[in-house]
């Protein structure tokens, strides 16, 4: 069973981490998102065959962001996957297209015009507030049942400093803006981001 997907604000197009995925792998993954959405619109369950390479079978978190005419159309992903990256991207694509609660499901008419962006997440690691580097780190703030996540590129797009980024991640979790000072758990990750929208 997959963990619950996370929903978040739209990412920018800036890449904060060094490229781990080749141009061929990136193109394959972007096509995979489109093919997964198109198959679902036809009423088919997307093929869940083996990943095409060991690299794409590694356990990695992923977010899929969809844009339509320059506007956010869905953004959902998994921080802690239970399946290989290739299959995590497929699941994130389905959730971004059809289960982001901020939007109606993607329609057949919209699907061909979608612009896709994939964010590949590093594992989560504890971080102190003074270690946060805007544009490099994504954040997860949690306390009890409350948890919020923002991708690294969100802070860049919004022109936030590290303190504002922490406060906004607390708000995303449904916590007070200063929860990061009062016992909330802080974790960080980096992301390799690639897409079609350039």
Secondary structure by P-SEA (a helix, b strand, c coil): cccbbbbbccccccccccccccaaaaaaaaaaaaaaaaaaaacccccccccccccccccccbbbbbbccccccbbbbbccccccaaaaaaaaaaaaaccccccccccccccccbbbbbbbbccbbbbccccccccccccccccccbbbbbcccccccccccaaaaaaaaaaaacccccccccbbbbbbcccccccccc
